[in-house]
């Protein structure tokens, strides 16, 4: 009965054109009414408890932080400061794309925002210099995914809020895997550029080390902003919500004094933040209702007992979960997918002995993979729009395949060496 209502309800509501949050919530109500003996009243309490949680209030603040940085022109300053660093390295500005995405991800929290911000600056500049269009888009799509893993991360924030896992530890856990992925992306760019030099024309311009250092030093306000946010969380001076509030205020000040921020642009950033948060909150509300129904009916426990009885083993179950995320990532955006699957995946995986902090990093990487998987692949869609369709969705997807494979390989790496994600939180918190 449970699976019939769950699958039938989701299919019917989704086919009717309802928003995902509504489809999830209505399916949850059906389960509570017909499978849980009319316990629909518990959904109200569940939604109230989630939205009344202090940790969830950090989400709109981090969204606003990313929007302010996106619209203030600061991304262009960061790009111009880092471009000379890689000018003489094979791959040139392709490395700059990865590096700037990594830095911008440290305040954005959103993969799509990172790809849009850096792509709008980098693409026209690199095409004018003779770089291969598809290779440029591939590096931007791959690098943009780092916005979800490098803290502060909306994915890790929502994961922590819904699973009652320490958000501070999750943020710290994302640092080393994020940097490792950035280095692997750069290694791929280097090897590909050495094999096919035509993809990234060599720049023979002489760059003095002093000029590079001076350009990097000009980024001190941005570095101070990152330190203020992550340092205050890591050293226990502030909660993620408090750090986000300070970060928004500091970002607005920096944007007015250092970027191209105006009162009108600030108003647009606030407006876009409200719309984005409303969309996320609606999905969270629907998923909370469904999660309450799933939990009340004891489904995660039943699945866990079934897995134990089948004696599949933790690694086999992890492989199955990864495969499911890969398939569903073709049809759902990342955050919606995570919110929708957590009620079953989290108790199942932690019940098998997986660390909840490590699991948050793994699920975030799976969401990153979904960001560059067509047909939904939001990073791809954003960058196709940035290129004004000079690069098609199919071409963008093909160019991103190597980054897709590196992301998938990082799952195996973190499974073999979970300390990459767990050591830093243990040391700092």
Protein Blocks (a to p, Z undefined) as FASTA:
>chain_A
ZZmmmmmmmmmmmmnopafklmmmmmmmmmmmmmnoopammmmmmmmmmmmpmklmmmmm
mmmmmmmmmmnommmmmmmmmmmmmmmgghijmmmmmmmmmmmmmmnopaklmmmmmmmm
mmmmmmmnopafklmmmmmmmmmmmmmmmccdfklmmmmmmnopafklmmmmmmmmmmmm
mmmmmmmmmmmmmmmmmlmccdfbdcdfklmmmmmmmmmmmmmmmmmmmmmmmnopacfk
lmmmmmmmmmmmmmmmmmmcdfklmmmmmmmmmmmmmmmmmmmmmmmmmmmmmmmnommm
mmmmmmmmnonojklmmmmmmmmmmmmmmmpcfklmmmmmmmmmmmmmmmnopafklmmm
mmmmmmmmmmmccfklmmlmmmmmmnnomacfklmmmmmmmmmmmmmmmmmmmmmmmmlm
mmmmmmmZZ
